[in-house]
Amino acid sequence: MATFLLTDFDAKNFQLEEKLFADAGMRFVTAQAKTEDDVIAAATACKADGLLIQYAPVSERVLAALPQVGICSRIGAGFDTVDHVACEKLGVWLANSPDYGVGEVATHALALALDIIRGTTFHTADIRAGKWHYESNGKRRRATEMTLGIVGLGRIGKRMAHVSRNIFKRVVAYDPYLIDGDFPAFVERARSLNDLFAQADVVSPHVPLNDETRGMIDAKCFAAMKRGGYIVNSSRGAVINIVDLLAALDSGQLDSAGLDVLPVEPARPGEALTEHPRVVLTPHSAFYSVESEIELRTKAARNLITWANTGRPDYPVVVGTRKLP
């Protein structure tokens, strides 16, 4: 009987996974592993054949210490908490849930953009502070006269472009990995990241976190924008250099920011970013709807079940060689 470990979770319960594995005739064990040592200890104790991972760190050290583990399945589209190079090296399968919640993330990014452009959250704060005036937190411009810039035109970036195209005057995107023919007809192509920032009034990145994208949005990008621009982020927090972001906000180069993701989560009360008056925050919730959570968790768990039954997960990121004993 295959044994699978849920390394960590923030869902209120794990009945969905429990039923999926029970119906498949497989053993399911849970933990709340926060460190590499926690993962190693929990997986060793239950003799896990595979890991179902939310945020727990899975490095080469972890995988080397767990030779019985044949697969890691990430609860999410991103897989930056798992060392994919180590997976390739050691023959461990890596899988994810790449196509869940596309609409949720795109509409959340659009909601953040419209929030900061129209100042709705800022107005709420002003009213609670006793201010009542339509210009209490600055002048507002028409979204239909603005250009939306999208960094990364994958599933979510394309959906963002689609749901936004009738709201903004123009949609411009930068994605060096797509040929011109893969750009929708209504999306103009920026030839560089700085070119995109120079054209855009509001920017929304939709890229994975890796060595290429970590900190890619920095002071040079913000300096290229027209003064008073906007940025939202529903991808990965570390894509934006937060020190540079705060400096751009404080100087007025950026009007405001809407962030669903941060380099370190959860947000910490009292920190400059958390308390900044020109930042709107949501708690890494862009992915969430009742339906998308069910889809996400089901696909992540089924990766393991399918691997146990066929030797290959439904959504492989790294093709491994390890199999059930």
C-alpha positions as CSV (number, residue, x, y, z in Angstrom):
1,M,0.0,0.0,0.0
2,A,1.4,3.4,-1.0
3,T,1.8,6.0,1.7
4,F,1.6,9.7,1.1
5,L,2.4,12.5,3.5
6,L,0.8,15.9,3.5
7,T,3.7,17.9,4.7
8,D,1.8,21.0,5.8
9,F,-1.5,22.8,5.1
10,D,-3.5,25.9,6.0
11,A,-6.9,24.5,4.9
12,K,-9.4,24.1,7.8
13,N,-9.4,20.4,7.3
14,F,-8.0,17.7,5.0
15,Q,-11.2,15.6,4.5
16,L,-11.0,16.0,0.7
17,E,-7.5,14.5,0.5
18,E,-8.4,11.8,3.1
19,K,-11.3,10.6,1.0
20,L,-9.4,10.7,-2.3
21,F,-6.6,8.5,-0.9
22,A,-9.0,6.2,1.0
23,D,-11.0,5.6,-2.2
24,A,-7.8,4.8,-4.0
25,G,-6.8,2.3,-1.3
26,M,-3.8,4.3,-0.2
27,R,-2.5,5.5,3.2
28,F,-2.6,9.2,4.0
29,V,-0.6,10.9,6.8
30,T,-0.5,14.5,7.7
31,A,2.0,16.8,9.4
32,Q,2.7,20.5,9.9
33,A,6.4,20.5,8.7
34,K,7.9,24.0,8.7
35,T,11.6,23.1,8.3
36,E,13.7,20.7,6.3
37,D,14.3,18.6,9.4
38,D,10.5,18.5,10.1
39,V,9.9,17.2,6.6
40,I,12.6,14.5,6.9
41,A,11.4,13.4,10.3
42,A,7.7,13.2,9.3
43,A,8.4,11.4,6.0
44,T,10.8,9.0,7.7
45,A,8.4,8.2,10.5
46,C,5.5,7.2,8.1
47,K,7.8,5.8,5.4
48,A,6.3,8.1,2.8
49,D,6.4,7.1,-0.8
50,G,5.5,10.6,-1.9
51,L,5.0,14.2,-0.6
52,L,2.0,16.4,-1.0
53,I,3.4,19.9,-0.3
54,Q,2.0,23.3,0.4
55,Y,4.8,25.6,1.8
56,A,7.2,23.1,3.4
57,P,10.8,23.4,2.0
58,V,12.0,20.4,0.0
59,S,15.7,20.8,-0.8
60,E,18.3,18.4,-2.1
61,R,19.2,17.6,1.5
62,V,15.6,16.6,2.2
63,L,15.4,14.4,-1.0
64,A,18.7,12.8,-0.3
65,A,17.6,11.9,3.2
66,L,14.4,10.3,1.8
67,P,15.4,7.7,-0.8
68,Q,12.0,6.1,-0.6
69,V,10.2,9.2,-1.8
70,G,9.5,9.0,-5.5
71,I,7.4,12.1,-6.1
72,C,6.6,15.6,-4.8
73,S,3.3,17.1,-5.7
74,R,2.9,20.8,-5.0
75,I,-0.4,22.3,-3.9
76,G,-0.2,25.2,-6.4
77,A,1.1,26.1,-9.8
78,G,4.4,27.4,-8.5
79,F,7.0,25.0,-7.3
80,D,9.8,27.3,-6.0
81,T,9.7,25.7,-2.5
82,V,10.9,22.4,-4.1
83,D,14.5,22.1,-5.5
84,H,13.6,21.0,-9.1
85,V,17.3,20.6,-10.0
86,A,17.7,18.2,-7.2
87,C,14.6,16.3,-8.3
88,E,16.1,15.9,-11.8
89,K,19.5,14.8,-10.3
90,L,17.9,12.2,-7.9
91,G,15.2,10.9,-10.2
92,V,12.3,12.3,-8.1
93,W,9.1,13.2,-10.0
94,L,7.9,16.8,-9.4
95,A,4.3,17.7,-10.2
96,N,2.0,20.7,-9.7
97,S,-1.5,22.0,-10.4
98,P,-0.8,24.3,-13.3
99,D,-4.3,25.2,-14.6
100,Y,-6.5,25.7,-11.6
101,G,-7.8,29.2,-10.5
102,V,-6.7,31.0,-13.6
103,G,-9.8,33.1,-13.6
104,E,-9.6,33.8,-9.9
105,V,-6.0,35.1,-10.0
106,A,-6.6,37.3,-13.1
107,T,-9.7,38.9,-11.8
108,H,-8.1,39.4,-8.4
109,A,-5.2,41.2,-10.1
110,L,-7.7,43.3,-12.0
111,A,-9.6,44.0,-8.8
112,L,-6.4,45.2,-7.1
113,A,-5.6,47.4,-10.1
114,L,-9.0,49.0,-10.1
115,D,-8.9,49.4,-6.3
116,I,-5.7,51.5,-6.3
117,I,-6.6,53.4,-9.5
118,R,-9.9,54.4,-8.1
119,G,-8.7,54.7,-4.5
120,T,-11.6,52.7,-2.9
121,T,-9.6,51.2,0.0
122,F,-7.8,54.5,0.5
123,H,-11.1,56.4,0.6
124,T,-12.4,53.9,3.2
125,A,-9.4,54.7,5.4
126,D,-9.9,58.5,4.9
127,I,-13.6,58.3,5.9
128,R,-12.8,56.4,9.0
129,A,-10.3,59.1,9.8
130,G,-13.0,61.8,9.4
131,K,-12.2,62.9,5.9
132,W,-14.9,63.2,3.3
133,H,-13.8,64.5,-0.1
134,Y,-13.4,62.9,-3.5
135,E,-9.8,64.1,-3.7
136,S,-8.9,63.2,-0.1
137,N,-6.2,60.8,-1.3
138,G,-5.3,62.3,-4.6
139,K,-6.5,63.0,-8.1
140,R,-8.0,60.1,-10.1
141,R,-7.6,59.4,-13.8
142,R,-9.8,57.5,-16.2
143,A,-8.8,53.8,-16.5
144,T,-10.0,54.0,-20.1
145,E,-7.1,56.4,-20.8
146,M,-4.5,54.2,-19.3
147,T,-2.2,51.4,-20.5
148,L,-2.0,48.1,-18.7
149,G,1.3,46.4,-18.8
150,I,1.5,42.6,-18.2
151,V,4.8,40.8,-17.5
152,G,4.5,37.2,-18.5
153,L,1.8,36.1,-20.9
154,G,1.1,32.6,-19.8
155,R,-2.3,31.2,-18.8
156,I,-3.0,33.8,-16.1
157,G,-1.3,36.7,-18.0
158,K,-3.5,36.0,-21.1
159,R,-6.6,35.8,-18.9
160,M,-5.6,39.1,-17.3
161,A,-5.3,40.7,-20.7
162,H,-8.7,39.3,-21.8
163,V,-10.7,40.5,-18.7
164,S,-8.9,43.9,-18.8
165,R,-9.0,44.8,-22.5
166,N,-12.3,46.6,-22.3
167,I,-11.3,48.5,-19.2
168,F,-8.0,50.0,-20.3
169,K,-7.2,51.9,-23.4
170,R,-4.3,49.6,-24.3
171,V,-2.9,46.3,-23.1
172,V,0.9,45.8,-23.6
173,A,2.8,42.7,-22.6
174,Y,6.4,41.5,-22.2
175,D,7.2,37.9,-22.6
176,P,10.5,36.9,-24.3
177,Y,9.6,33.3,-24.5
178,L,6.5,33.7,-26.7
179,I,6.6,34.2,-30.5
180,D,4.6,37.1,-31.9
181,G,2.0,34.6,-33.1
182,D,1.2,33.6,-29.5
183,F,0.3,37.1,-28.6
184,P,-3.5,37.8,-28.7
185,A,-4.4,40.3,-31.4
186,F,-5.5,42.8,-28.8
187,V,-2.2,42.7,-26.9
188,E,0.7,44.9,-28.1
189,R,4.3,43.6,-27.6
190,A,6.9,45.3,-25.5
191,R,10.4,44.5,-26.6
192,S,12.0,44.7,-23.2
193,L,11.0,45.0,-19.5
194,N,12.0,48.7,-19.4
195,D,10.0,49.3,-22.6
196,L,6.9,47.8,-21.0
197,F,7.3,50.0,-17.9
198,A,7.9,53.1,-20.0
199,Q,4.6,52.5,-21.8
200,A,2.4,51.3,-18.9
201,D,0.4,53.3,-16.3
202,V,-0.3,50.1,-14.3
203,V,1.8,46.9,-14.3
204,S,0.8,43.4,-13.3
205,P,3.5,40.6,-13.3
206,H,2.4,37.0,-13.9
207,V,5.6,35.1,-13.8
208,P,7.0,32.1,-11.8
209,L,9.7,32.7,-9.2
210,N,13.1,31.5,-10.3
211,D,16.6,32.9,-10.7
212,E,15.7,34.9,-13.7
213,T,12.6,36.6,-12.2
214,R,13.7,37.1,-8.5
215,G,13.8,40.8,-8.0
216,M,13.4,41.5,-11.7
217,I,11.0,44.5,-11.0
218,D,13.3,47.0,-9.4
219,A,14.3,50.7,-9.2
220,K,15.2,50.8,-12.9
221,C,11.7,49.6,-13.9
222,F,10.0,52.1,-11.6
223,A,12.2,54.9,-12.9
224,A,11.1,54.1,-16.5
225,M,7.4,54.6,-15.6
226,K,5.5,57.8,-15.9
227,R,5.4,59.5,-12.5
228,G,2.4,58.4,-10.5
229,G,2.2,54.8,-11.9
230,Y,0.6,51.8,-10.2
231,I,1.7,48.2,-9.7
232,V,-0.1,45.1,-8.6
233,N,1.3,41.6,-7.9
234,S,-0.6,38.3,-7.6
235,S,2.3,36.1,-8.8
236,R,5.2,35.7,-6.3
237,G,6.3,38.3,-3.8
238,A,10.0,38.1,-4.5
239,V,9.5,39.1,-8.1
240,I,9.5,42.7,-6.9
241,N,12.4,44.3,-5.1
242,I,10.5,45.6,-2.0
243,V,13.1,48.1,-0.9
244,D,12.9,49.7,-4.4
245,L,9.1,49.5,-4.3
246,L,9.0,51.4,-1.0
247,A,11.4,54.0,-2.3
248,A,9.3,54.6,-5.4
249,L,6.1,54.9,-3.3
250,D,7.8,57.4,-0.9
251,S,9.1,59.5,-3.7
252,G,5.8,59.6,-5.5
253,Q,7.2,57.9,-8.6
254,L,4.6,55.2,-7.9
255,D,1.2,56.3,-6.7
256,S,0.3,53.1,-5.0
257,A,0.6,49.3,-5.0
258,G,-1.8,46.4,-4.6
259,L,0.0,43.2,-3.4
260,D,-1.5,39.8,-2.8
261,V,1.9,38.2,-2.3
262,L,5.0,39.2,-0.3
263,P,8.6,37.9,-0.2
264,V,8.0,36.8,3.4
265,E,4.5,35.6,4.4
266,P,2.4,36.2,6.4
267,A,2.6,40.0,6.5
268,R,4.1,41.3,9.8
269,P,2.3,44.1,11.6
270,G,4.5,47.2,12.1
271,E,6.7,46.6,9.1
272,A,7.1,49.4,6.5
273,L,5.3,47.6,3.7
274,T,2.5,46.4,5.9
275,E,1.9,49.9,7.3
276,H,2.5,51.9,4.2
277,P,-0.5,54.2,3.5
278,R,-0.2,53.7,-0.3
279,V,-0.3,49.9,-0.3
280,V,-3.3,47.6,-0.4
281,L,-2.7,44.1,0.8
282,T,-4.6,40.8,0.5
283,P,-3.5,37.6,2.2
284,H,-2.2,35.5,-0.8
285,S,-5.9,34.9,-1.6
286,A,-5.9,35.6,-5.4
287,F,-6.1,31.9,-6.1
288,Y,-9.1,31.3,-3.8
289,S,-12.7,30.5,-4.5
290,V,-14.6,27.6,-3.1
291,E,-14.4,25.9,-6.5
292,S,-10.7,26.7,-7.2
293,E,-9.6,25.4,-3.8
294,I,-11.4,22.1,-4.5
295,E,-9.8,21.9,-8.0
296,L,-6.4,22.7,-6.7
297,R,-6.3,20.2,-3.9
298,T,-7.9,17.5,-5.9
299,K,-5.4,17.8,-8.8
300,A,-2.4,17.9,-6.4
301,A,-3.6,14.8,-4.6
302,R,-4.4,13.0,-7.8
303,N,-0.9,13.5,-9.1
304,L,0.2,11.1,-6.4
305,I,-2.6,8.6,-6.9
306,T,-2.0,8.5,-10.7
307,W,1.8,8.1,-10.2
308,A,1.2,5.2,-7.8
309,N,-1.1,3.5,-10.3
310,T,0.7,4.3,-13.6
311,G,4.2,5.5,-12.7
312,R,3.6,9.0,-14.0
313,P,1.6,11.9,-12.4
314,D,-1.1,13.9,-14.3
315,Y,0.9,17.2,-14.3
316,P,4.7,16.5,-14.4
317,V,7.1,19.3,-14.1
318,V,10.2,17.1,-13.6
319,V,10.2,13.6,-15.2
320,G,11.6,11.2,-12.6
321,T,12.7,7.6,-12.5
322,R,11.7,6.5,-9.0
323,K,8.8,4.1,-8.7
324,L,6.9,2.5,-5.9
325,P,8.9,-0.4,-4.3
